[in-house]
Amino acid sequence: MDRPTALTRTTPPEADRSAPRGFVLRLGLANLGLYSALLTPVVVTMALRVAEVAPQHKESTLGLVLGVGAVLAMVANPLFGRLSDRTRSRFGRRRPWLVGGVVGGALGLCVIAFLPSVPALVIGWAITQCSFNAAFSALMASIPDQVPESGLGRASGAIGTSLTGAVLVGSGIAAFTSDLRVMLLLPAVLAVGLVCWFAATLPDRTPAEAPQPFSVREFLGSFVFDPRRAPDFGWAWFTKFLVMFGSVAPMTYLAYYVPFRMGLDAAATAGLVAALVAGGYGLQAATAALGGWLSDRTGRRKPFVMVSGLIVAIGIGLLAAAPGLSAIVVAQLVISVGGGLFYAVDTALITHVLPDESSRAKDLGIVNIANALPQSLMPMIAPFVLAVGGGQNYPLLFGIAAAAALLGALLVTRIKGTR
């Protein structure tokens, strides 16, 4: 690797910048690897591994393992982002966290794969979440480091495409083999290879100025921002939180809603939901790639967010009122199109309104809280909402989700610093 050069400023003037050749492709592939290793256990393999290790208490054990991991993920992303921003090394400030994070995450998955005990599962998943989120924070920070405003849409589209593609990769690996160790470790090998390739080709540069001493105030500041000093960033955070909050309900409760509406047994439900999820993610990935390209062509971000939130809200509304299978399929496709458009410009919009170029990774870590927090809040709120009126009140749950997505689409109009 070339030794990074010290800079008197973090990035050159916008007019003089262009993304490194092949950067967006390598960014998308690195993100695909990371998310494949991180999401495959959440979607498929962790539940199977828990059932092997603690068959008598699998539900509570799975909740413990995933719950601890979710909390640590919300802390780790902004914290390691802050540390990445402050890193001054001969290897740059992003490379050490990219390589160390992905290798640490793979080791955490090895603990889960080879040590059959509940404490090992908790500790292994904690290591995995912290490490992969360290790598993820540095990966996302490389976008504003390397990509000019005119190319942010394509970078955002690559992130959205790789995120949805990772679910398909994980599902494909699970369908390919019945060996749980292979299911856990094959995505980890993929992540290590793709992220290390990205790190090796990254023109990582270290700012010349030394960071401030890392105090308690600096540590606590890793998890907060002042919306009065950065109002655009604040509105973008709330927009993301609300759209994600609206999107969680149909994704999480589809397997329960389908038999509720159609009276199917468990086997028929599993096959139908798997087909809906696969088709939806495929459409979402294609929409994200196209939307990112269109956003760069038009130079606009906010209209895409507004339209995406509106489409997601319409799709959730259709799902709430769906009388049968055809309506459920249409609703899922509509939600997928809206989600793809949102992912196409979400990263581009957030990147454009980051408050301080010296703390990009930390601020992007705070943005990740807006992505992760709804996934914890919705399952906590949903049982109380579903119980209204005698139980299984899915129309009310989906109505709340649709309203949140619509409000998020409207709030993006408060952002003044980008079109």
C-alpha positions as CSV (number, residue, x, y, z in Angstrom):
1,M,0.0,0.0,0.0
2,D,1.1,3.5,-0.7
3,R,1.9,5.6,2.3
4,P,-0.9,8.3,2.7
5,T,0.1,11.9,2.2
6,A,-0.7,14.6,4.8
7,L,-3.2,17.1,3.6
8,T,-3.7,20.7,4.6
9,R,-7.4,20.1,4.0
10,T,-9.5,17.0,4.0
11,T,-10.6,17.1,0.3
12,P,-9.7,19.1,-2.7
13,P,-12.2,21.7,-4.0
14,E,-15.4,20.2,-5.5
15,A,-14.6,21.4,-9.0
16,D,-11.2,19.6,-8.9
17,R,-12.6,16.3,-7.6
18,S,-13.6,13.1,-9.2
19,A,-14.2,9.7,-7.7
20,P,-11.3,7.2,-8.1
21,R,-11.7,4.9,-11.1
22,G,-13.9,1.9,-10.2
23,F,-14.5,3.3,-6.7
24,V,-18.4,3.0,-6.8
25,L,-18.2,-0.6,-8.0
26,R,-15.7,-1.5,-5.2
27,L,-17.8,0.4,-2.7
28,G,-20.9,-1.5,-3.7
29,L,-19.1,-4.9,-3.5
30,A,-17.5,-4.1,-0.1
31,N,-20.9,-3.1,1.2
32,L,-22.4,-6.3,-0.3
33,G,-19.8,-8.4,1.5
34,L,-20.3,-6.7,4.9
35,Y,-24.1,-6.8,4.8
36,S,-24.1,-10.5,3.6
37,A,-22.0,-11.4,6.6
38,L,-24.1,-9.3,9.0
39,L,-27.6,-9.9,7.7
40,T,-27.5,-13.6,6.9
41,P,-27.3,-14.5,10.7
42,V,-30.2,-12.1,11.4
43,V,-32.4,-13.4,8.7
44,V,-31.6,-17.1,8.6
45,T,-28.7,-18.7,10.5
46,M,-28.8,-17.3,14.0
47,A,-32.2,-18.7,14.7
48,L,-31.1,-22.1,13.5
49,R,-27.9,-22.0,15.6
50,V,-29.8,-20.9,18.7
51,A,-32.2,-23.8,18.2
52,E,-29.2,-26.2,18.1
53,V,-27.6,-24.7,21.2
54,A,-30.7,-24.0,23.4
55,P,-33.7,-25.9,21.9
56,Q,-35.8,-25.6,25.1
57,H,-35.5,-21.8,25.3
58,K,-34.8,-20.8,21.7
59,E,-37.2,-17.8,21.5
60,S,-35.9,-16.1,24.6
61,T,-32.3,-16.9,23.7
62,L,-32.6,-15.6,20.2
63,G,-34.1,-12.4,21.6
64,L,-31.2,-12.0,24.1
65,V,-28.5,-12.6,21.4
66,L,-30.0,-10.3,18.8
67,G,-31.1,-7.7,21.4
68,V,-27.6,-7.3,22.9
69,G,-26.2,-7.1,19.3
70,A,-28.6,-4.4,18.3
71,V,-27.8,-2.2,21.3
72,L,-24.1,-2.6,20.7
73,A,-24.5,-1.8,17.0
74,M,-26.1,1.5,17.7
75,V,-23.2,2.4,20.1
76,A,-20.4,1.0,18.0
77,N,-21.1,2.7,14.7
78,P,-20.8,6.3,15.8
79,L,-18.1,5.5,18.4
80,F,-15.8,3.8,15.9
81,G,-16.7,6.4,13.4
82,R,-15.4,9.1,15.8
83,L,-12.2,7.1,16.3
84,S,-11.8,6.7,12.5
85,D,-12.1,10.4,12.1
86,R,-9.4,10.9,14.7
87,T,-7.0,8.2,13.4
88,R,-3.6,9.4,12.1
89,S,-1.5,6.5,10.9
90,R,0.8,5.5,8.0
91,F,-2.0,3.4,6.6
92,G,-4.6,6.3,6.6
93,R,-7.6,6.9,8.8
94,R,-10.1,4.5,7.2
95,R,-8.0,1.4,6.2
96,P,-7.2,0.3,9.8
97,W,-10.9,0.2,10.7
98,L,-11.9,-1.4,7.5
99,V,-9.5,-4.3,7.7
100,G,-9.5,-4.6,11.5
101,G,-13.3,-4.4,11.6
102,V,-14.0,-7.0,8.9
103,V,-11.4,-9.5,10.3
104,G,-12.8,-9.0,13.9
105,G,-16.4,-9.6,12.6
106,A,-15.3,-12.8,10.9
107,L,-13.7,-14.0,14.2
108,G,-16.9,-13.3,16.0
109,L,-18.8,-15.5,13.6
110,C,-16.2,-18.2,14.2
111,V,-17.0,-18.1,17.9
112,I,-20.7,-18.5,17.0
113,A,-20.0,-21.4,14.6
114,F,-17.6,-23.4,16.8
115,L,-18.5,-22.8,20.4
116,P,-21.9,-24.4,21.3
117,S,-23.0,-22.4,24.4
118,V,-25.4,-19.5,25.0
119,P,-22.6,-17.2,26.4
120,A,-20.5,-17.9,23.4
121,L,-23.4,-16.9,21.1
122,V,-23.9,-13.7,23.0
123,I,-20.2,-12.8,23.1
124,G,-19.6,-13.9,19.5
125,W,-22.5,-11.8,18.2
126,A,-21.4,-8.8,20.3
127,I,-17.9,-9.1,18.7
128,T,-19.4,-9.4,15.3
129,Q,-21.7,-6.4,15.6
130,C,-19.0,-4.1,17.1
131,S,-16.4,-5.2,14.5
132,F,-18.6,-5.1,11.4
133,N,-20.0,-1.7,12.5
134,A,-16.4,-0.4,12.9
135,A,-15.8,-1.4,9.3
136,F,-19.1,-0.1,8.1
137,S,-18.5,3.4,9.7
138,A,-15.2,3.7,7.8
139,L,-16.7,2.4,4.6
140,M,-19.5,5.0,4.6
141,A,-17.1,7.8,5.5
142,S,-15.1,7.0,2.4
143,I,-18.0,8.2,0.3
144,P,-17.7,11.9,1.2
145,D,-13.9,11.5,1.4
146,Q,-13.7,10.3,-2.3
147,V,-16.9,11.2,-4.2
148,P,-18.0,14.7,-5.4
149,E,-21.5,16.0,-5.1
150,S,-22.2,15.1,-8.8
151,G,-21.5,11.4,-8.1
152,L,-23.2,10.9,-4.8
153,G,-26.4,9.5,-6.4
154,R,-24.5,6.6,-8.0
155,A,-22.7,5.9,-4.8
156,S,-26.0,6.0,-2.9
157,G,-27.6,3.7,-5.4
158,A,-24.7,1.2,-5.1
159,I,-25.2,1.1,-1.4
160,G,-29.0,0.6,-1.8
161,T,-28.4,-2.1,-4.4
162,S,-25.8,-4.0,-2.3
163,L,-28.0,-3.8,0.8
164,T,-30.9,-5.6,-0.9
165,G,-28.6,-7.9,-2.8
166,A,-27.0,-9.0,0.4
167,V,-30.3,-10.5,1.6
168,L,-30.5,-12.5,-1.6
169,V,-26.9,-13.7,-1.2
170,G,-27.6,-14.9,2.3
171,S,-30.8,-16.6,1.3
172,G,-29.0,-18.3,-1.6
173,I,-26.2,-19.6,0.6
174,A,-28.8,-20.9,3.0
175,A,-30.6,-22.7,0.2
176,F,-27.3,-24.1,-1.2
177,T,-26.2,-25.9,2.0
178,S,-27.6,-27.3,5.2
179,D,-24.3,-27.0,7.1
180,L,-24.7,-24.1,9.6
181,R,-21.0,-23.4,9.8
182,V,-20.9,-22.9,6.0
183,M,-23.9,-20.6,6.2
184,L,-22.2,-18.5,8.9
185,L,-18.6,-18.5,7.6
186,L,-19.0,-18.3,3.8
187,P,-20.5,-14.8,3.9
188,A,-17.7,-13.9,6.3
189,V,-15.0,-15.0,3.8
190,L,-16.8,-13.0,1.1
191,A,-16.8,-9.9,3.4
192,V,-13.1,-10.2,4.3
193,G,-12.1,-10.6,0.6
194,L,-14.2,-7.7,-0.7
195,V,-13.6,-5.3,2.1
196,C,-9.8,-5.9,2.1
197,W,-9.8,-5.4,-1.7
198,F,-11.6,-2.1,-1.2
199,A,-9.1,-1.0,1.5
200,A,-6.1,-2.0,-0.6
201,T,-7.3,0.2,-3.5
202,L,-8.6,3.1,-1.4
203,P,-6.6,6.3,-1.8
204,D,-6.9,7.0,1.9
205,R,-5.5,10.2,3.1
206,T,-4.7,11.5,6.6
207,P,-5.3,15.1,7.5
208,A,-2.3,17.0,8.7
209,E,-3.8,18.5,11.8
210,A,-3.7,16.6,15.0
211,P,-7.0,15.7,16.7
212,Q,-8.1,17.1,20.0
213,P,-7.4,14.9,23.1
214,F,-10.0,12.2,23.4
215,S,-11.9,13.3,26.5
216,V,-15.2,12.2,28.2
217,R,-16.9,15.0,26.4
218,E,-15.5,13.7,23.1
219,F,-16.7,10.2,23.9
220,L,-20.3,11.3,24.7
221,G,-20.3,13.6,21.7
222,S,-19.9,10.5,19.5
223,F,-23.6,9.7,19.9
224,V,-25.3,13.2,19.6
225,F,-25.4,16.2,17.4
226,D,-26.8,19.7,17.9
227,P,-29.8,20.3,15.5
228,R,-29.6,24.0,16.1
229,R,-26.1,24.2,14.6
230,A,-26.9,21.7,11.8
231,P,-30.6,21.9,11.1
232,D,-30.4,20.3,7.7
233,F,-28.6,17.3,9.2
234,G,-31.3,17.2,11.9
235,W,-34.2,17.2,9.4
236,A,-32.4,14.5,7.3
237,W,-32.0,12.4,10.4
238,F,-35.7,12.6,11.3
239,T,-36.6,11.9,7.6
240,K,-34.6,8.7,7.6
241,F,-35.9,7.6,11.0
242,L,-39.6,8.1,10.0
243,V,-39.3,6.4,6.6
244,M,-37.4,3.5,8.2
245,F,-39.9,3.3,11.0
246,G,-42.7,3.0,8.5
247,S,-40.9,0.4,6.5
248,V,-40.1,-2.0,9.4
249,A,-43.7,-3.1,10.1
250,P,-44.5,-4.7,6.7
251,M,-41.1,-6.3,6.6
252,T,-41.2,-7.7,10.1
253,Y,-44.8,-8.8,10.3
254,L,-45.5,-10.1,6.8
255,A,-45.1,-13.7,7.9
256,Y,-47.9,-13.2,10.4
257,Y,-50.1,-11.0,8.3
258,V,-50.3,-13.4,5.3
259,P,-51.9,-16.2,7.2
260,F,-54.1,-13.7,9.0
261,R,-55.5,-12.5,5.7
262,M,-55.5,-15.7,3.8
263,G,-55.8,-18.5,6.3
264,L,-52.7,-20.4,5.1
265,D,-50.8,-23.0,7.0
266,A,-47.1,-22.6,8.1
267,A,-45.6,-24.4,5.1
268,A,-47.6,-22.5,2.5
269,T,-46.9,-19.2,4.4
270,A,-43.2,-19.8,4.4
271,G,-43.0,-20.4,0.7
272,L,-45.2,-17.4,-0.2
273,V,-43.3,-15.0,2.1
274,A,-40.0,-16.2,0.8
275,A,-41.1,-15.6,-2.8
276,L,-42.5,-12.1,-1.9
277,V,-39.3,-11.1,-0.1
278,A,-37.1,-12.3,-2.9
279,G,-39.1,-10.6,-5.6
280,G,-39.4,-7.4,-3.5
281,Y,-35.7,-7.2,-2.8
282,G,-34.8,-7.8,-6.4
283,L,-37.1,-5.0,-7.6
284,Q,-35.8,-2.8,-4.8
285,A,-32.2,-3.3,-5.8
286,A,-33.0,-2.5,-9.5
287,T,-34.9,0.6,-8.5
288,A,-32.1,1.8,-6.2
289,A,-29.5,1.5,-9.0
290,L,-31.8,3.4,-11.5
291,G,-32.8,6.0,-9.0
292,G,-29.3,6.8,-8.0
293,W,-28.4,7.4,-11.7
294,L,-31.4,9.6,-12.3
295,S,-30.7,11.6,-9.2
296,D,-27.2,12.4,-10.4
297,R,-28.5,13.2,-13.9
298,T,-31.1,15.7,-12.5
299,G,-28.9,17.0,-9.6
300,R,-31.8,16.6,-7.2
301,R,-32.2,14.5,-4.1
302,K,-35.3,15.8,-2.2
303,P,-37.9,15.0,-4.8
304,F,-36.8,11.4,-4.9
305,V,-37.1,11.2,-1.1
306,M,-40.5,12.8,-1.1
307,V,-41.8,10.5,-3.9
308,S,-40.2,7.4,-2.2
309,G,-41.9,8.2,1.2
310,L,-45.2,8.7,-0.6
311,I,-44.9,5.4,-2.5
312,V,-44.0,3.5,0.6
313,A,-47.0,5.0,2.4
314,I,-49.3,4.0,-0.5
315,G,-47.9,0.5,-0.5
316,I,-48.4,0.0,3.2
317,G,-51.9,1.4,2.9
318,L,-52.7,-1.1,0.1
319,L,-51.2,-3.9,2.3
320,A,-53.4,-2.9,5.2
321,A,-56.6,-3.1,3.1
322,A,-55.5,-6.2,1.0
323,P,-58.4,-8.6,0.6
324,G,-56.3,-11.4,-0.9
325,L,-53.0,-12.7,-2.4
326,S,-53.0,-10.5,-5.6
327,A,-53.5,-7.3,-3.5
328,I,-50.7,-8.4,-1.1
329,V,-48.3,-9.0,-4.0
330,V,-49.1,-5.6,-5.6
331,A,-48.6,-3.9,-2.2
332,Q,-45.3,-5.5,-1.7
333,L,-44.1,-4.5,-5.1
334,V,-45.2,-0.9,-4.5
335,I,-43.4,-0.8,-1.2
336,S,-40.3,-2.2,-2.9
337,V,-40.3,0.5,-5.5
338,G,-40.6,3.2,-2.8
339,G,-37.8,1.6,-0.7
340,G,-35.5,1.4,-3.7
341,L,-36.0,5.1,-4.5
342,F,-35.3,6.0,-0.9
343,Y,-32.1,3.9,-0.8
344,A,-31.1,5.4,-4.1
345,V,-30.7,8.9,-2.7
346,D,-30.7,8.5,1.1
347,T,-26.9,8.3,1.4
348,A,-26.4,11.1,-1.1
349,L,-28.7,13.4,0.8
350,I,-27.2,12.7,4.2
351,T,-23.7,13.0,2.8
352,H,-24.4,16.4,1.4
353,V,-25.7,17.9,4.7
354,L,-23.0,16.4,7.0
355,P,-22.2,19.2,9.5
356,D,-18.4,18.9,9.7
357,E,-16.0,17.2,7.3
358,S,-13.6,16.4,10.2
359,S,-16.2,14.2,11.8
360,R,-17.8,12.5,8.8
361,A,-17.6,8.9,10.1
362,K,-19.0,9.9,13.5
363,D,-21.9,11.8,12.0
364,L,-22.7,8.9,9.6
365,G,-22.7,6.6,12.6
366,I,-25.3,8.8,14.2
367,V,-27.3,8.5,11.0
368,N,-27.1,4.7,11.4
369,I,-29.0,5.1,14.7
370,A,-31.9,6.4,12.6
371,N,-31.7,3.2,10.6
372,A,-31.3,0.8,13.6
373,L,-33.6,2.4,16.2
374,P,-36.9,1.8,14.3
375,Q,-36.0,-1.9,14.1
376,S,-36.0,-2.0,17.9
377,L,-38.9,0.4,18.6
378,M,-41.4,-1.2,16.2
379,P,-41.3,-4.7,17.7
380,M,-41.8,-3.0,21.2
381,I,-44.8,-1.0,20.1
382,A,-46.5,-3.4,17.7
383,P,-47.9,-5.8,20.4
384,F,-49.8,-3.0,22.0
385,V,-51.1,-1.6,18.7
386,L,-52.2,-5.1,17.5
387,A,-54.1,-5.7,20.8
388,V,-56.4,-2.7,20.2
389,G,-59.9,-3.8,19.4
390,G,-59.5,-7.4,20.4
391,G,-56.1,-8.4,18.8
392,Q,-54.5,-8.7,15.3
393,N,-55.3,-5.1,14.4
394,Y,-52.9,-5.1,11.5
395,P,-54.8,-2.3,9.7
396,L,-54.0,0.1,12.6
397,L,-50.4,-1.1,12.8
398,F,-49.9,-0.6,9.1
399,G,-51.8,2.7,9.2
400,I,-49.4,4.1,11.8
401,A,-46.4,2.9,9.7
402,A,-47.8,4.5,6.5
403,A,-48.4,7.8,8.4
404,A,-44.7,7.7,9.6
405,A,-43.4,7.2,6.1
406,L,-45.6,10.0,4.8
407,L,-44.5,12.4,7.5
408,G,-40.8,11.6,6.8
409,A,-41.4,12.4,3.1
410,L,-42.9,15.8,4.1
411,L,-40.1,16.7,6.5
412,V,-37.5,16.5,3.8
413,T,-38.9,19.8,2.5
414,R,-37.4,21.5,5.6
415,I,-33.8,20.8,4.3
416,K,-32.5,23.9,2.7
417,G,-28.9,23.1,1.8
418,T,-29.6,20.7,-1.2
419,R,-32.2,20.4,-4.0
